[in-house]
Amino acid sequence: MQPTVYILCSKPKGVLYVGVTSNLKKRIYEHRQHYVDGFTKKYNVTQLVYFECHEQMYSALCREKQLKNWRRQWKLNLIQQENPEWIDLYNFI
């Protein structure tokens, strides 16, 4: 299991969600199937557009907190820099 911070979107440059998990494939699948009530289900936020792996969960949690506090434009810039086509990365993990 790999601690991972990820960003989902509803559509390119749409609603964004920042999360953290130790099992990225499983967690994104859960978001896609709307298994958990909440923000991602309400706004249909299911496309994985950014992720970064960490060695320890503590550093992943710190990074998640940092990203959640970022301005929206900074998050858009981060995604645009790493994934300029806003490709759904789910099938690449």
C-alpha positions in Angstrom: 0.0 0.0 0.0 1.3 3.4 -1.0 0.2 6.6 0.7 -1.1 8.9 -2.1 -2.6 12.3 -2.4 -4.9 12.8 -5.3 -7.1 15.3 -7.0 -10.4 14.4 -8.7 -12.6 16.6 -10.9 -16.1 16.5 -12.2 -14.9 17.6 -15.7 -11.8 19.5 -16.9 -11.5 22.6 -14.8 -14.7 21.7 -13.0 -15.4 20.9 -9.3 -12.2 19.7 -7.6 -11.7 17.3 -4.7 -8.4 16.6 -2.8 -8.0 13.4 -0.9 -5.5 11.0 0.6 -5.5 7.2 0.7 -3.2 4.2 1.1 -4.9 2.3 -1.8 -5.5 4.7 -4.7 -7.1 2.2 -7.2 -9.6 1.0 -4.6 -10.4 4.5 -3.4 -11.0 6.0 -6.8 -13.2 3.0 -7.6 -15.2 3.8 -4.5 -15.6 7.4 -5.7 -16.7 6.3 -9.1 -19.3 3.9 -7.8 -20.6 6.5 -5.3 -20.2 4.1 -2.4 -19.7 6.9 0.1 -22.2 9.7 0.6 -20.6 13.1 0.6 -19.0 15.8 -1.6 -17.8 13.6 -4.4 -21.1 11.8 -4.7 -23.1 15.1 -4.5 -21.1 16.8 -7.2 -20.2 13.7 -9.3 -16.5 14.2 -8.8 -15.0 11.0 -10.3 -12.1 11.8 -12.7 -8.6 11.3 -11.4 -6.5 14.1 -12.8 -3.5 14.3 -10.4 -1.8 12.1 -7.8 1.5 12.0 -6.0 2.9 9.1 -4.0 4.6 9.5 -0.6 6.8 7.2 1.5 4.8 7.7 4.7 1.2 8.5 5.4 2.2 11.4 7.6 3.8 13.2 4.7 0.8 12.4 2.5 -1.6 13.8 5.1 0.5 17.0 5.4 0.5 17.4 1.7 -3.3 16.8 1.5 -3.8 19.5 4.1 -1.5 21.9 2.2 -3.4 21.3 -1.1 -6.8 21.7 0.6 -5.6 25.1 1.8 -4.4 26.2 -1.6 -6.4 28.6 -3.8 -8.4 27.0 -6.6 -6.1 28.6 -9.2 -3.0 27.1 -7.7 -4.6 23.6 -7.9 -5.6 24.2 -11.5 -2.1 25.2 -12.3 -0.7 22.1 -10.6 -3.0 19.8 -12.6 -2.3 21.8 -15.8 1.4 21.5 -15.3 1.4 17.7 -14.7 -1.7 16.7 -16.8 -2.3 19.4 -19.4 -4.9 17.4 -21.3 -6.8 16.7 -18.1 -6.8 12.9 -18.9 -8.5 10.7 -16.5 -5.6 8.8 -15.0 -7.6 6.0 -13.4 -6.7 3.4 -16.1 -3.0 4.3 -15.7 -2.7 3.4 -12.0 
